Amino acid sequence: MLLLLLAAGCNEYGLVHHTELETPLETDTDFDVEGDTAVARSCPTLPELPGTSPIDESCDAEPQTGPLTTLVEWSRSDFGTMQQYTQVVVAPLVGQLTDDDGDGLITRDDHPDVVVVADDDGADNADHFGLLAVLDGVDGTTVVAISSVSTDEAEVHPYRYATPALADLDADGTPEIITVVRVNMAPGEPDSGGGGSGEDSGGGTGPPGEEDSGESDAIGPPAPDDVPPDPNDACAVAAFHADGSLLWLSAHAVECAGHLIATADLNGDGYGEVLVDDAVLDYDGSLRWEMTGGAGFGAYSEMGSDPVAIDLDVDGAPEVLDGRTVYTGEGDIRCEIPADDPDGFPAAADLDGDGLGEFILVGDGQVHIYEDDCTPAASWVLYGSGNGGPPTVADFDGDGTPEIGMANAEVYAVYEADGTLLWSQPCTDESSHATGSSVFDFDGDGRSEVLYGDEVALWVFDGATGAVRLEDHSHTSRTLHEFPIAADVDGDGETEIVVPQGGGHYGTELGGVYVLGSAGDPWLGDRQVWNQHAWTLTNIRDDLTLPYPAPPNWPFSNTFRSGDLGASAGGALPDAIGVIQVCDELCLTDEIGVEVRLWNGGMGPMRAGVPMTVYAEVRGREYPLATLTSEDVVESGGATSTFSFALSAPLIPDGILVLRVDDDGEGGQQVAECHEDNNSMRIEDVFCP
């Protein structure tokens, strides 16, 4: 399939051409299926397709509260090289980093990749070095594993407790992996191995490639006031290609700590910035500006910083939230929280329904909520003990308003935005008492489940009640800030759970990563990307490019660290309905004009990412011609905008087109909906005169 990129703002679909038929047609018609089968083209005289849909008020779903049944889709206990590096106490990331089908492009037709950082628990290593591994999302095969890279200026090692980020910073079509590295400025011997594919060569760990051979021009240029890292005890930031080669190494030093790196386009120049520790770095590693305010509650030395880029005041320009300080995208301090309030891990959402963002800080056993101008809105002491981990925001109980979930040493708890405790469950996290969590609606019933891993188990809690839906003791961890995530890691249209294994404190010490899928009914589909710890649905595109302006994650989803593609609706379901019309105005070029629109006739909002496929029916069989994918949430009774394109008339010899919604052309579906029997529309007599 060939992906056609259309001008931004012209439509709200991705269009995929099906350029070859799985079964050749036995017909006298000459089918030219080697070229594009659909191009953007309009029919000026056609009436506008209706923009509203009738609503079926019976579209509701019964809550699903029983156990989740799972199976292990794949598991890795090590990464094929440097086998003492197995313990993962950072969140796994997912994105398409490699060209698996060899077409020269990185697209959804390639395999998603899983990125982790592993360490050895300090057993053989007092320098806190780590191993950065890229795994094939289909089977967990190690694509590359990086333990060190040498240049003329330095030898660098991934830092074992920092969570990377994935983004195409320089907008060249090839995403980068950005992480904290330990730096030894004395040149070392270049690595000799390659960190290959398959079951791994057991050899080296991803040296610079031919085009990035470690020469000085691969190192990002320093800003005028940058200070080179201390060669005896220093960390910096590095960007790696997916093959393990080093793109750049920042001259700006950062603290060696468990930083949670974030990325964003802060100024609309089409290039990404990196947010880490006290710095905002440009796409080439040079220093843009420094954060001079507070940045995170330092409960222990590895706590690190957790910056977030988000448009709190909804003015079209993102702010940078870092601890107690809110900055503009250019580095000016916009506001600061009261001096007596502690810093903490941030999250942001519209918690009071005023259309503006509030931000949450969790630290020192407390929760504080502030308006976008740093005015205090609410605060409370965490139930249980310990610092408290990064907060997760979602409509856990489906009542239309968001709640906040977080863990500490003794409990995982969900609170209303005023501090009222909704529910809590005991957990075991005496070590870091700062683990994160994520949420996902596995059943498609409009109610989110909580994904959480402590020292002794993987847990899935019912979002509304906290009831245990999965307790998996195949998981252990020493814990830091990590959490399991929900994503489509193998591109099969169904969601999987990616679980990091971080050693342990109670005898069993498991390492590596494993992936769970459903052993029963398929789980709802999800995106093939989770690019950073501070994840929202709007901070990154599927191709890992950075949007500008990145819309805030409200009003539709109003979540933070949630994989759900649409808003929770308390059991109300959407209903996907497609409408199609054609014209013969393009027949001078032997083309049929086509217009389609996606309606939502259900009671609940319909998530983004719903596919629609147009088929030609030929002698009773259907052949896919083009697939569209919606990019926005559609409210109850609403519709997407009309998408217009042209199909080659000889591809429709019998004059019959069929539109099927929630259909990706290969049998995959993405939305749990009210009715499955109204997903197609058939039109006949589609001929050029």
C-alpha positions in Angstrom: 0.0 0.0 0.0 1.1 3.5 -0.7 0.4 6.4 1.7 -0.7 9.6 0.0 0.1 12.7 2.1 -2.4 15.5 1.6 -2.0 19.1 2.5 -2.5 19.8 6.2 -5.8 21.3 7.0 -7.5 20.1 3.8 -9.2 17.1 5.4 -9.3 14.9 8.5 -8.4 11.6 7.0 -5.3 9.6 6.1 -5.8 8.0 2.7 -4.2 4.7 1.8 -4.1 3.4 -1.8 -4.5 -0.4 -2.4 -2.2 -0.6 -5.4 -2.4 -4.4 -6.0 -5.3 -6.8 -5.7 -4.7 -9.9 -3.5 -6.4 -12.1 -6.2 -5.9 -11.0 -9.8 -9.2 -10.3 -11.6 -10.1 -12.5 -14.6 -11.6 -9.9 -16.8 -11.1 -8.4 -20.2 -10.8 -5.0 -18.6 -7.3 -3.6 -18.4 -6.7 -3.0 -14.7 -3.7 -0.7 -14.2 -3.1 -1.4 -10.5 0.6 -0.4 -10.4 -0.1 3.3 -10.0 -2.2 5.2 -7.5 -5.8 4.2 -7.4 -7.1 7.3 -5.7 -6.2 11.0 -5.7 -7.7 13.9 -4.0 -10.3 15.4 -6.3 -13.6 17.1 -5.8 -17.1 17.1 -7.5 -18.2 20.7 -7.6 -21.8 20.1 -8.5 -22.6 17.4 -5.9 -24.7 18.5 -2.9 -23.0 18.5 0.5 -23.3 15.3 2.3 -25.3 15.8 5.6 -23.1 16.8 8.5 -25.4 15.5 11.2 -26.6 12.0 12.0 -29.8 10.7 13.6 -29.1 9.3 17.0 -30.1 5.9 18.4 -30.7 6.6 22.0 -30.6 2.9 22.9 -26.8 2.8 22.2 -25.5 1.9 25.6 -23.1 -0.8 26.9 -23.2 -2.9 30.0 -20.2 -2.4 32.3 -17.6 -5.1 31.9 -16.2 -6.0 35.3 -15.0 -9.6 35.0 -11.4 -10.8 34.9 -9.3 -9.9 31.8 -8.0 -13.1 30.3 -4.6 -12.7 28.8 -1.9 -14.6 26.9 1.8 -13.8 26.5 2.4 -12.8 22.9 6.1 -12.5 23.4 8.7 -12.2 26.1 12.4 -11.2 26.3 14.4 -11.9 29.5 17.5 -10.2 28.0 18.4 -8.3 24.9 20.9 -10.6 23.3 24.1 -8.7 24.2 25.5 -7.4 27.5 23.3 -10.0 29.2 23.8 -8.6 32.7 21.7 -5.6 31.5 18.2 -6.9 31.9 16.4 -4.9 34.5 14.0 -2.3 33.1 12.8 0.4 35.6 11.8 3.0 32.9 8.5 3.1 31.0 8.7 1.2 27.6 8.0 3.3 24.5 6.4 2.3 21.2 6.8 3.9 17.7 7.7 3.0 14.2 11.5 3.6 13.9 12.6 1.2 11.2 11.8 0.5 7.5 10.8 -3.1 7.8 9.3 -3.6 4.3 12.2 -2.0 2.5 10.2 0.6 0.6 12.4 3.5 1.8 9.7 4.9 4.0 8.8 4.5 7.7 5.0 4.1 7.7 2.2 2.1 9.4 3.1 -0.7 6.9 6.3 -1.3 9.0 6.4 -3.0 12.3 6.1 -0.9 15.4 9.2 -1.0 17.6 9.5 -1.1 21.4 12.2 0.9 23.1 13.5 0.1 26.6 16.5 1.0 28.8 17.9 -1.7 31.0 20.5 -1.8 33.8 22.4 -4.4 35.8 21.3 -3.3 39.3 24.9 -2.0 39.7 26.3 -5.6 40.0 29.2 -5.0 37.7 29.0 -1.3 37.2 29.3 1.6 39.6 28.9 4.2 36.8 25.1 3.8 36.3 25.6 2.8 32.7 22.6 1.3 30.9 21.6 -0.6 27.7 19.3 1.1 25.2 17.4 -1.6 23.2 15.1 -1.4 20.2 12.9 -4.4 19.8 10.7 -5.5 17.0 7.1 -5.2 18.2 5.9 -8.3 16.4 8.1 -10.8 18.2 10.5 -8.9 20.5 13.6 -9.6 18.4 16.4 -7.2 19.3 16.9 -4.7 16.4 19.7 -2.9 18.1 21.2 -2.7 21.6 23.4 0.2 22.6 25.7 0.1 25.6 28.3 2.6 24.5 29.3 4.7 21.4 32.7 6.3 21.0 33.4 9.5 19.1 36.6 11.6 18.7 35.4 13.7 21.7 33.8 11.3 24.1 32.6 7.8 25.0 28.9 7.9 25.9 26.7 5.3 27.7 22.9 5.4 28.0 22.0 6.3 31.5 20.2 3.5 33.2 17.4 5.4 35.0 16.4 8.0 32.4 13.3 7.5 30.3 13.9 8.3 26.6 11.6 10.0 24.1 10.9 9.2 20.5 10.4 11.9 17.9 11.4 13.0 14.4 13.1 16.2 15.8 14.7 17.3 12.5 11.6 16.5 10.3 13.6 14.3 7.9 11.2 11.4 8.0 13.4 9.3 10.3 12.6 9.4 14.0 15.3 9.7 16.7 15.7 8.2 20.2 16.6 10.9 22.7 18.0 9.9 26.0 20.3 10.9 28.8 23.9 9.5 28.6 26.8 9.2 30.9 29.8 10.9 29.3 33.5 10.2 29.5 35.3 12.9 27.5 38.4 10.8 27.1 38.1 9.1 23.7 37.6 5.3 23.9 38.0 2.5 21.5 35.0 2.3 19.1 32.7 -0.6 19.6 33.1 -3.4 17.2 29.7 -5.0 17.2 26.5 -4.2 15.5 23.5 -5.0 17.7 21.8 -6.8 14.8 18.4 -8.3 14.2 17.1 -11.7 14.6 18.2 -13.6 17.7 21.1 -11.2 18.0 24.8 -11.8 17.1 25.9 -11.6 20.7 28.3 -9.0 19.5 28.7 -5.2 19.9 26.2 -2.5 20.7 25.5 -0.3 17.7 28.4 1.9 16.7 28.1 5.0 14.6 27.2 4.1 11.0 29.1 5.2 7.9 27.2 8.5 7.5 27.5 9.2 11.2 31.0 7.9 12.0 31.6 9.6 15.2 33.4 12.6 13.7 33.2 16.0 15.3 30.4 17.2 13.0 28.1 14.6 14.5 28.2 16.4 17.8 25.5 19.1 18.2 26.9 22.6 18.2 27.2 24.2 21.7 25.3 27.4 22.5 27.6 30.3 23.5 27.1 29.8 27.2 27.3 26.0 27.3 29.7 24.4 29.6 31.3 21.1 28.5 30.5 18.2 30.8 32.9 17.3 33.6 34.9 14.4 32.3 34.9 12.7 35.7 31.2 12.8 36.5 28.9 14.1 33.9 25.8 13.4 31.9 24.5 15.0 28.7 21.7 14.3 26.2 22.1 12.3 23.1 20.0 11.5 20.0 20.4 8.1 18.3 19.2 6.8 15.0 17.3 3.5 15.3 20.3 1.6 14.0 22.3 2.7 17.1 24.4 5.4 15.4 24.8 8.7 17.3 23.2 11.7 15.7 24.3 14.3 18.3 25.6 14.7 21.8 24.7 17.9 23.7 27.4 20.1 25.0 25.0 21.2 27.8 25.5 19.0 30.8 22.5 17.6 32.8 22.3 16.0 36.2 22.8 12.3 36.1 19.3 11.2 37.3 16.1 9.5 36.3 14.9 12.3 34.0 11.6 11.8 32.0 12.4 13.3 28.7 9.7 15.1 26.7 9.6 16.6 23.2 7.5 19.3 21.5 7.6 21.9 18.8 7.5 25.0 21.0 7.8 27.7 18.3 6.2 26.4 15.2 9.3 26.1 13.1 8.7 22.5 12.2 11.5 21.2 14.3 11.3 19.6 17.7 12.7 20.7 21.1 13.9 18.4 23.9 12.8 19.1 27.4 15.1 17.6 30.1 16.4 18.5 33.5 16.9 22.3 33.5 17.2 22.6 29.7 15.3 23.1 26.5 17.5 21.8 23.7 17.0 22.4 20.0 16.6 19.7 17.4 20.4 19.5 16.9 21.2 19.3 20.6 22.2 22.9 21.1 20.8 24.8 24.1 17.7 26.9 23.4 17.1 28.1 27.0 17.4 27.0 30.6 14.7 26.5 33.2 15.7 28.6 36.2 12.7 27.8 38.5 12.0 24.7 40.6 11.8 21.3 38.8 10.6 18.3 40.8 10.6 17.2 44.4 13.9 15.4 45.1 12.8 12.6 47.4 16.0 10.8 46.4 18.9 11.2 44.1 17.5 9.4 41.1 14.1 11.3 41.1 15.0 13.4 38.1 12.8 16.0 36.3 9.5 15.5 34.5 8.7 18.4 32.2 5.5 18.7 30.2 4.7 20.9 27.1 1.0 21.7 27.0 -1.2 24.6 26.0 -2.7 25.5 29.3 -4.4 28.7 28.3 -5.5 27.5 24.9 -4.0 30.4 23.0 -2.4 28.2 20.4 1.1 28.3 21.9 2.4 25.6 24.3 3.7 26.4 27.8 6.4 24.4 29.5 5.4 23.0 32.9 8.4 22.0 35.0 7.9 21.5 38.7 6.8 24.7 40.4 7.2 26.9 37.3 5.3 27.5 34.1 7.3 29.0 31.2 6.4 30.3 27.8 7.7 28.4 24.8 10.5 31.0 24.6 11.7 30.5 28.2 10.1 33.4 30.0 8.6 32.6 33.4 4.8 32.9 33.0 4.0 32.1 36.7 5.2 30.2 39.7 3.3 28.3 42.4 3.4 29.6 46.0 6.8 29.4 47.6 5.6 27.1 50.4 4.1 24.5 48.1 6.3 21.5 47.1 7.4 20.7 43.6 6.3 17.4 42.1 5.4 15.2 39.1 3.1 17.1 36.8 0.1 16.4 34.6 -2.5 18.7 33.1 -6.2 18.5 32.0 -9.3 20.6 32.2 -10.4 19.5 35.6 -13.2 22.1 36.2 -14.8 22.3 32.8 -13.9 25.9 32.1 -12.1 25.1 28.8 -8.7 26.0 30.3 -6.1 23.6 31.6 -5.3 23.0 35.3 -2.0 21.4 36.3 -1.4 18.8 39.0 1.8 18.4 41.0 2.4 15.2 43.1 5.3 15.2 45.5 6.2 14.9 49.2 3.1 12.9 49.8 0.8 15.7 48.6 -1.3 16.6 45.6 -1.7 20.2 44.5 -3.8 21.5 41.7 -3.4 25.0 40.1 -5.2 27.1 37.5 -3.3 27.9 34.3 -2.0 31.1 36.0 -0.7 29.2 39.0 -3.6 30.1 41.3 -4.1 27.3 43.8 -7.3 25.4 43.2 -7.1 22.3 45.5 -4.7 20.3 47.6 -4.7 17.2 49.8 -2.5 14.7 51.5 -2.1 11.3 49.7 -3.9 8.3 51.2 -1.0 6.0 52.3 2.6 6.9 52.7 5.5 7.9 50.4 6.3 10.6 47.9 3.6 9.7 45.3 4.2 9.0 41.6 3.4 10.7 38.3 -0.4 11.3 38.1 -2.7 9.8 35.5 -5.9 11.7 34.5 -9.0 10.0 33.0 -12.7 9.7 33.5 -12.2 6.6 35.5 -15.9 6.1 36.5 -17.5 7.4 33.3 -19.4 10.2 35.0 -18.3 12.8 32.4 -15.6 14.5 34.7 -12.0 13.5 35.0 -10.4 11.9 38.1 -6.7 11.6 39.1 -5.0 8.3 39.8 -1.6 7.8 41.4 0.5 5.3 43.4 2.6 5.7 46.5 4.3 3.2 48.8 1.2 1.5 50.1 -1.8 2.1 47.8 -2.9 3.0 44.3 -5.7 5.5 44.7 -8.1 7.5 42.4 -9.4 10.9 43.5 -12.0 13.4 42.3 -10.5 16.7 41.4 -11.4 18.1 44.8 -9.5 15.4 46.7 -12.4 13.1 47.4 -11.2 9.5 47.4 -13.0 7.5 44.8 -11.3 4.2 45.6 -8.0 2.7 46.6 -6.2 -0.6 46.3 -3.2 -1.8 48.3 0.1 -2.0 46.5 3.7 -2.8 47.3 6.2 0.0 46.4 8.3 0.8 49.4 11.4 1.2 47.2 10.6 4.2 44.9 7.0 5.0 46.1 6.9 6.9 42.8 5.8 4.5 40.1 3.5 5.7 37.3 0.4 4.2 35.7 -1.7 4.4 32.5 -5.3 3.7 31.5 -7.1 2.1 28.7 -10.7 1.0 27.9 -10.0 -2.6 26.9 -13.6 -3.7 26.6 -14.9 -0.6 24.7 -17.6 -0.1 27.3 -16.8 3.6 27.9 -15.0 2.9 31.2 -11.3 3.0 31.5 -9.2 0.4 33.3 -6.0 1.2 35.2 -2.6 -0.4 34.2 -0.2 -0.5 37.1 2.9 -2.5 38.1 4.4 -2.5 41.6 7.2 -4.5 43.1 5.4 -7.9 43.0 2.7 -7.9 40.3 1.1 -6.4 37.2 -2.4 -5.1 38.1 -5.4 -4.0 36.0 -8.0 -2.3 38.1 -11.6 -1.4 37.1 -11.6 2.3 36.7 -15.0 2.9 38.4 -14.6 0.7 41.4 -11.0 -0.4 41.7 -12.0 -4.0 41.5 -9.0 -6.2 40.4 -9.5 -7.4 36.8 -6.0 -8.8 36.4 -3.3 -9.8 39.0 -0.2 -11.1 37.2 2.7 -12.2 39.4 4.8 -12.8 36.3 6.0 -9.2 37.0 8.6 -8.0 39.5 10.5 -4.7 39.9 12.7 -2.7 42.1 10.6 0.2 40.7 11.4 3.8 39.8 9.0 5.8 37.6 8.0 3.0 35.2 4.6 1.8 34.3 3.0 -0.7 31.8 1.5 0.8 28.6 -1.3 -0.1 26.2 -0.5 0.1 22.5 -0.8 -1.9 19.3 2.8 -3.1 19.3 2.5 -5.6 16.4 0.2 -3.7 14.0 -2.6 -6.3 14.1 -5.3 -3.7 15.0 -5.6 -5.0 18.6 -4.1 -3.5 21.7 -1.4 -5.2 23.8 0.0 -4.5 27.2 3.8 -3.9 27.3 5.2 -4.7 30.7 8.8 -3.8 31.9 10.6 -6.2 34.3 12.8 -4.4 36.8 14.4 -6.9 39.0 13.0 -7.3 42.5 13.4 -7.1 46.3 11.7 -10.3 47.4 13.8 -13.2 46.1 12.5 -13.3 42.5 14.3 -10.8 40.2 12.8 -10.8 36.7 14.3 -8.9 33.8 13.4 -7.9 30.3 10.0 -7.1 28.9 6.9 -9.0 28.0 3.7 -8.3 26.0 0.2 -9.5 26.8 -2.7 -9.8 24.5 -6.3 -10.9 24.9 -7.0 -14.6 25.3 -10.7 -13.9 24.8 -12.6 -11.2 22.8 -10.2 -8.8 21.0 -9.4 -5.7 23.0 -10.2 -2.4 21.5 -7.7 -1.1 18.9 -5.2 1.5 19.8 -2.4 3.6 18.3 1.0 2.1 17.4 2.8 4.8 19.3 3.6 5.8 22.9 6.5 8.1 22.5 7.3 9.5 26.0 6.5 9.2 29.7 4.4 12.4 29.7 2.1 11.0 27.1 -1.1 12.6 25.8 -3.1 11.7 22.7 -2.2 15.0 21.0 1.5 15.5 21.7 2.7 13.4 18.8 1.6 12.2 15.4 1.7 8.5 14.4 4.8 9.1 12.3 6.5 10.6 15.3 6.5 14.1 13.9 5.6 16.9 16.3 2.4 18.9 15.7 2.2 22.7 16.0 0.1 23.9 17.5 -0.4 20.7 19.5 -4.0 21.0 20.6 -4.7 20.5 24.3 -6.0 17.1 25.3 -9.4 18.4 26.1 -12.4 18.8 25.7 -12.9 15.4 24.0 -10.5 13.0 25.8 -9.4 15.1 28.7 -6.8 12.6 29.8 -3.1 12.3 30.6 -1.2 9.0 30.2 -4.2 7.4 28.6 -4.2 5.2 25.5 -7.9 5.7 24.8 -8.4 7.2 21.4 -11.7 9.0 22.4 -13.5 10.2 25.5 -14.9 7.8 28.1 -18.7 8.1 28.0 -19.9 6.0 31.0 -21.2 3.1 28.8 -22.7 5.2 26.0 -21.5 3.7 22.7 -20.9 5.4 19.3 -22.3 4.0 16.1 -20.2 4.3 12.9 -22.2 5.0 9.8 -20.8 5.8 6.4 -22.3 7.8 3.5 -21.0 7.9 0.0 -21.9 9.6 -3.3 -20.3 9.7 -6.7 -20.2 11.9 -9.8 -19.2 11.5 -13.5 -17.7 15.0 -13.9 -14.2 13.6 -14.0 -14.9 11.1 -16.8 -12.9 13.2 -19.3 -9.9 11.8 -17.5 -11.5 8.3 -17.1 -12.1 8.8 -13.4 -15.1 8.6 -11.0 -15.4 11.3 -8.4 -16.2 9.9 -4.9 -17.2 11.7 -1.7 -17.5 10.0 1.7 -18.4 11.1 5.2 -18.4 9.3 8.6 -21.4 9.8 10.9 -21.7 8.9 14.5 -25.3 7.8 15.2 -24.6 6.6 18.8 -24.8 8.2 22.2 -21.1 8.2 23.0 -18.3 10.0 21.2 -16.5 8.1 18.5 -12.8 7.8 18.8 -10.3 9.0 16.2 -8.6 6.5 14.0 -11.8 4.9 12.6 -11.0 3.3 9.1 -13.3 3.3 6.1 -12.6 1.4 3.0 -14.0 1.8 -0.5 -14.3 -1.5 -2.4 -15.1 -2.3 -6.0 -17.5 -5.2 -6.3 -16.5 -7.3 -9.3 -18.4 -10.5 -10.2 -19.6 -10.8 -6.6 -16.2 -10.3 -5.0 -15.0 -7.1 -3.2 -11.6 -5.6 -3.9 -10.3 -2.7 -1.8 -9.4 0.5 -3.7 -8.8 3.1 -1.0 -8.8 3.3 2.8 -9.4 6.5 4.8 -8.8 6.9 8.5 -10.5 9.6 10.6 -8.2 11.8 12.6 -10.6 13.5 15.0 -13.1 12.5 17.7 -16.7 12.7 16.4 -19.4 13.7 18.9 -22.7 12.0 19.2 -24.9 13.0 16.2 -21.9 14.6 14.4 -19.9 13.8 11.4 -16.4 14.2 10.0 -15.9 16.7 7.1 -16.4 15.4 3.6 -13.5 13.8 1.9 -13.3 13.9 -1.9 -11.2 11.8 -4.2 -11.1 10.2 -7.6 -10.9 6.5 -8.6 -9.8 5.2 -12.0 -13.1 4.1 -13.8 -11.6 0.9 -15.3 -11.1 -0.4 -11.7 -14.9 -0.5 -11.4 -15.9 -2.7 -14.3 -19.3 -3.8 -12.9 -20.2 -0.2 -11.8 -20.6 -1.2 -8.1 -18.8 0.5 -5.1 -19.2 -0.5 -1.5 -18.2 1.7 1.4 -17.5 -0.2 4.7 -16.8 1.8 7.8 -14.7 0.5 10.8 -12.9 -1.6 8.1 -9.3 -1.1 7.3 -9.4 -3.2 4.1 -7.7 -6.2 5.7 -10.4 -7.2 8.2 -9.3 -4.9 11.1 -11.7 -2.9 13.2 -11.0 0.0 15.6 -14.2 0.9 17.4 -16.6 -0.8 19.7 -20.0 0.4 18.6 -23.7 0.0 19.0 -24.6 -1.7 15.7 -22.3 -3.7 13.4 -25.0 -4.3 10.8 -25.2 -0.7 9.4 -21.5 -0.3 8.5 -21.8 -0.6 4.8 -23.4 1.4 1.9 -23.6 0.0 -1.7 -24.1 2.1 -4.8 -24.6 0.9 -8.3 -24.4 2.2 -11.9 -21.0 3.8 -11.2 -20.0 4.2 -14.9 -18.7 6.9 -17.1 -21.2 7.7 -19.9 
